Amino acid sequence: MTDKVKKLKAELRNALIEAYGDETTSITLTLTAYGFYTQTSERTAESLKEEGISMRNINRQWIK
């Protein structure tokens, strides 16, 4: 992986963290010959507590 790609990945990561909420636990980006797709996962603190799960968001903070 080139330094340019590494830099762009870091910039994209920071932009995604700023754009998505505190309940976002993952973002999957897929690039194919047919397009660019984004899939996100979100979990609320209430749903995690009901299931007895501890989880961090994409900003590495615990969802409380």
ROVEXKOL-694721 format. One record per atom (N, C-alpha, C, O): atom name; x, y, z; residue number from 1; residue in three letters. Coordinates in steps of 0.1 Angstrom, whole numbers, always signed. Layout:
SITE   atome      xx      yy      zz   num   residu
SITE      CA       X       Y       Z   NUM      ALA
...
end
This chain:
SITE   atome      xx      yy      zz   num   residu
SITE       N      +9     -12      +0     1      MET
SITE      CA      +0      +0      +0     1      MET
SITE       C      +9     +12      +0     1      MET
SITE       O     +19     +13      +8     1      MET
SITE       N      +6     +22      -9     2      THR
SITE      CA     +14     +34     -10     2      THR
SITE       C     +11     +43      +2     2      THR
SITE       O      +1     +43      +9     2      THR
SITE       N     +21     +53      +4     3      ASP
SITE      CA     +19     +63     +14     3      ASP
SITE       C      +7     +71     +11     3      ASP
SITE       O      +0     +76     +20     3      ASP
SITE       N      +4     +74      -2     4      LYS
SITE      CA      -7     +82      -5     4      LYS
SITE       C     -20     +75      -1     4      LYS
SITE       O     -29     +82      +4     4      LYS
SITE       N     -21     +62      -3     5      VAL
SITE      CA     -33     +55      +0     5      VAL
SITE       C     -35     +55     +16     5      VAL
SITE       O     -46     +56     +21     5      VAL
SITE       N     -24     +53     +23     6      LYS
SITE      CA     -24     +53     +37     6      LYS
SITE       C     -29     +66     +43     6      LYS
SITE       O     -37     +67     +52     6      LYS
SITE       N     -25     +77     +37     7      LYS
SITE      CA     -29     +90     +41     7      LYS
SITE       C     -44     +92     +38     7      LYS
SITE       O     -51     +97     +46     7      LYS
SITE       N     -48     +88     +26     8      LEU
SITE      CA     -62     +90     +23     8      LEU
SITE       C     -71     +81     +32     8      LEU
SITE       O     -82     +86     +35     8      LEU
SITE       N     -67     +69     +35     9      LYS
SITE      CA     -75     +61     +45     9      LYS
SITE       C     -76     +68     +58     9      LYS
SITE       O     -87     +67     +64     9      LYS
SITE       N     -66     +74     +63    10      ALA
SITE      CA     -66     +81     +76    10      ALA
SITE       C     -76     +92     +75    10      ALA
SITE       O     -83     +95     +84    10      ALA
SITE       N     -75    +100     +64    11      GLU
SITE      CA     -84    +111     +62    11      GLU
SITE       C     -99    +107     +61    11      GLU
SITE       O    -107    +113     +67    11      GLU
SITE       N    -101     +96     +54    12      LEU
SITE      CA    -115     +91     +53    12      LEU
SITE       C    -120     +86     +67    12      LEU
SITE       O    -131     +88     +70    12      LEU
SITE       N    -111     +79     +74    13      ARG
SITE      CA    -115     +75     +88    13      ARG
SITE       C    -120     +86     +96    13      ARG
SITE       O    -130     +86    +103    13      ARG
SITE       N    -112     +97     +96    14      ASN
SITE      CA    -115    +109    +104    14      ASN
SITE       C    -128    +115    +100    14      ASN
SITE       O    -136    +120    +108    14      ASN
SITE       N    -130    +116     +87    15      ALA
SITE      CA    -142    +122     +81    15      ALA
SITE       C    -155    +114     +85    15      ALA
SITE       O    -165    +119     +88    15      ALA
SITE       N    -153    +100     +84    16      LEU
SITE      CA    -165     +92     +88    16      LEU
SITE       C    -168     +93    +103    16      LEU
SITE       O    -180     +93    +106    16      LEU
SITE       N    -158     +94    +111    17      ILE
SITE      CA    -160     +95    +126    17      ILE
SITE       C    -168    +108    +128    17      ILE
SITE       O    -177    +108    +137    17      ILE
SITE       N    -164    +119    +122    18      GLU
SITE      CA    -171    +132    +123    18      GLU
SITE       C    -185    +131    +118    18      GLU
SITE       O    -194    +137    +124    18      GLU
SITE       N    -188    +124    +107    19      ALA
SITE      CA    -201    +124    +101    19      ALA
SITE       C    -211    +115    +107    19      ALA
SITE       O    -223    +117    +106    19      ALA
SITE       N    -207    +104    +114    20      TYR
SITE      CA    -216     +95    +120    20      TYR
SITE       C    -217     +97    +135    20      TYR
SITE       O    -208    +102    +141    20      TYR
SITE       N    -228     +92    +140    21      GLY
SITE      CA    -231     +94    +154    21      GLY
SITE       C    -224     +85    +164    21      GLY
SITE       O    -216     +76    +160    21      GLY
SITE       N    -226     +87    +177    22      ASP
SITE      CA    -220     +80    +187    22      ASP
SITE       C    -224     +65    +188    22      ASP
SITE       O    -218     +57    +195    22      ASP
SITE       N    -235     +62    +182    23      GLU
SITE      CA    -241     +48    +183    23      GLU
SITE       C    -236     +40    +171    23      GLU
SITE       O    -240     +28    +170    23      GLU
SITE       N    -228     +45    +162    24      THR
SITE      CA    -223     +38    +150    24      THR
SITE       C    -211     +29    +155    24      THR
SITE       O    -201     +33    +161    24      THR
SITE       N    -213     +16    +153    25      THR
SITE      CA    -203      +6    +157    25      THR
SITE       C    -194      +1    +146    25      THR
SITE       O    -183      -4    +149    25      THR
SITE       N    -199      +2    +134    26      SER
SITE      CA    -190      -2    +122    26      SER
SITE       C    -195      +5    +109    26      SER
SITE       O    -206      +8    +108    26      SER
SITE       N    -185      +6    +100    27      ILE
SITE      CA    -188     +11     +87    27      ILE
SITE       C    -180      +3     +77    27      ILE
SITE       O    -168      +1     +79    27      ILE
SITE       N    -187      -3     +68    28      THR
SITE      CA    -181     -11     +58    28      THR
SITE       C    -182      -5     +44    28      THR
SITE       O    -193      -1     +39    28      THR
SITE       N    -170      -2     +38    29      LEU
SITE      CA    -170      +4     +24    29      LEU
SITE       C    -166      -7     +14    29      LEU
SITE       O    -156     -15     +17    29      LEU
SITE       N    -173      -8      +4    30      THR
SITE      CA    -170     -18      -7    30      THR
SITE       C    -169     -11     -20    30      THR
SITE       O    -178      -4     -24    30      THR
SITE       N    -158     -13     -27    31      LEU
SITE      CA    -156      -8     -40    31      LEU
SITE       C    -155     -19     -50    31      LEU
SITE       O    -147     -28     -48    31      LEU
SITE       N    -164     -19     -60    32      THR
SITE      CA    -164     -29     -70    32      THR
SITE       C    -164     -23     -84    32      THR
SITE       O    -164     -10     -85    32      THR
SITE       N    -164     -31     -94    33      ALA
SITE      CA    -164     -25    -108    33      ALA
SITE       C    -178     -19    -110    33      ALA
SITE       O    -179     -11    -120    33      ALA
SITE       N    -188     -22    -102    34      TYR
SITE      CA    -201     -17    -104    34      TYR
SITE       C    -205      -5     -95    34      TYR
SITE       O    -215      +1     -98    34      TYR
SITE       N    -197      -2     -86    35      GLY
SITE      CA    -200     +10     -77    35      GLY
SITE       C    -193     +10     -64    35      GLY
SITE       O    -184      +1     -61    35      GLY
SITE       N    -197     +19     -56    36      PHE
SITE      CA    -191     +21     -43    36      PHE
SITE       C    -202     +20     -32    36      PHE
SITE       O    -211     +28     -33    36      PHE
SITE       N    -201     +11     -23    37      TYR
SITE      CA    -212      +9     -14    37      TYR
SITE       C    -208     +11      +1    37      TYR
SITE       O    -196      +8      +4    37      TYR
SITE       N    -217     +17      +9    38      THR
SITE      CA    -214     +19     +23    38      THR
SITE       C    -225     +12     +31    38      THR
SITE       O    -237     +13     +28    38      THR
SITE       N    -221      +5     +41    39      GLN
SITE      CA    -230      -2     +50    39      GLN
SITE       C    -226      +2     +64    39      GLN
SITE       O    -214      +1     +68    39      GLN
SITE       N    -235      +6     +73    40      THR
SITE      CA    -232     +10     +86    40      THR
SITE       C    -240      +1     +96    40      THR
SITE       O    -251      -4     +93    40      THR
SITE       N    -235      +0    +108    41      SER
SITE      CA    -242      -7    +119    41      SER
SITE       C    -242      +3    +131    41      SER
SITE       O    -232      +9    +134    41      SER
SITE       N    -254      +3    +137    42      GLU
SITE      CA    -256     +11    +149    42      GLU
SITE       C    -262      +3    +160    42      GLU
SITE       O    -270      -5    +157    42      GLU
SITE       N    -258      +6    +172    43      ARG
SITE      CA    -264      +0    +184    43      ARG
SITE       C    -267     +10    +194    43      ARG
SITE       O    -259     +19    +197    43      ARG
SITE       N    -279     +10    +200    44      THR
SITE      CA    -282     +19    +211    44      THR
SITE       C    -277     +14    +224    44      THR
SITE       O    -275      +1    +225    44      THR
SITE       N    -275     +22    +233    45      ALA
SITE      CA    -271     +18    +247    45      ALA
SITE       C    -281      +9    +253    45      ALA
SITE       O    -278      -1    +259    45      ALA
SITE       N    -294     +12    +250    46      GLU
SITE      CA    -305      +3    +256    46      GLU
SITE       C    -305     -11    +250    46      GLU
SITE       O    -306     -20    +258    46      GLU
SITE       N    -303     -12    +237    47      SER
SITE      CA    -303     -25    +231    47      SER
SITE       C    -291     -34    +236    47      SER
SITE       O    -292     -46    +238    47      SER
SITE       N    -279     -27    +238    48      LEU
SITE      CA    -268     -34    +243    48      LEU
SITE       C    -270     -39    +258    48      LEU
SITE       O    -266     -50    +261    48      LEU
SITE       N    -276     -30    +266    49      LYS
SITE      CA    -278     -34    +280    49      LYS
SITE       C    -288     -45    +281    49      LYS
SITE       O    -286     -54    +289    49      LYS
SITE       N    -298     -45    +272    50      GLU
SITE      CA    -308     -56    +272    50      GLU
SITE       C    -301     -70    +269    50      GLU
SITE       O    -305     -80    +274    50      GLU
SITE       N    -291     -69    +261    51      GLU
SITE      CA    -284     -82    +257    51      GLU
SITE       C    -271     -84    +265    51      GLU
SITE       O    -265     -94    +263    51      GLU
SITE       N    -268     -76    +275    52      GLY
SITE      CA    -257     -77    +283    52      GLY
SITE       C    -244     -76    +276    52      GLY
SITE       O    -234     -83    +279    52      GLY
SITE       N    -243     -67    +266    53      ILE
SITE      CA    -231     -65    +257    53      ILE
SITE       C    -225     -52    +260    53      ILE
SITE       O    -232     -42    +262    53      ILE
SITE       N    -212     -51    +261    54      SER
SITE      CA    -204     -39    +261    54      SER
SITE       C    -198     -37    +248    54      SER
SITE       O    -192     -46    +242    54      SER
SITE       N    -199     -25    +242    55      MET
SITE      CA    -193     -23    +229    55      MET
SITE       C    -188      -8    +227    55      MET
SITE       O    -194      +1    +234    55      MET
SITE       N    -178      -7    +219    56      ARG
SITE      CA    -173      +7    +216    56      ARG
SITE       C    -178     +11    +203    56      ARG
SITE       O    -181      +3    +194    56      ARG
SITE       N    -179     +25    +201    57      ASN
SITE      CA    -183     +30    +188    57      ASN
SITE       C    -171     +32    +180    57      ASN
SITE       O    -160     +29    +184    57      ASN
SITE       N    -173     +38    +168    58      ILE
SITE      CA    -162     +39    +159    58      ILE
SITE       C    -151     +50    +163    58      ILE
SITE       O    -140     +51    +158    58      ILE
SITE       N    -155     +58    +173    59      ASN
SITE      CA    -146     +67    +179    59      ASN
SITE       C    -139     +62    +191    59      ASN
SITE       O    -132     +69    +199    59      ASN
SITE       N    -140     +48    +193    60      ARG
SITE      CA    -134     +41    +204    60      ARG
SITE       C    -139     +44    +218    60      ARG
SITE       O    -132     +42    +228    60      ARG
SITE       N    -151     +50    +219    61      GLN
SITE      CA    -157     +53    +232    61      GLN
SITE       C    -167     +43    +235    61      GLN
SITE       O    -174     +37    +226    61      GLN
SITE       N    -169     +39    +248    62      TRP
SITE      CA    -179     +30    +252    62      TRP
SITE       C    -193     +36    +249    62      TRP
SITE       O    -195     +47    +252    62      TRP
SITE       N    -202     +27    +244    63      ILE
SITE      CA    -215     +31    +243    63      ILE
SITE       C    -222     +29    +256    63      ILE
SITE       O    -223     +18    +261    63      ILE
SITE       N    -227     +40    +262    64      LYS
SITE      CA    -232     +39    +276    64      LYS
SITE       C    -247     +41    +275    64      LYS
SITE       O    -254     +41    +286    64      LYS
end
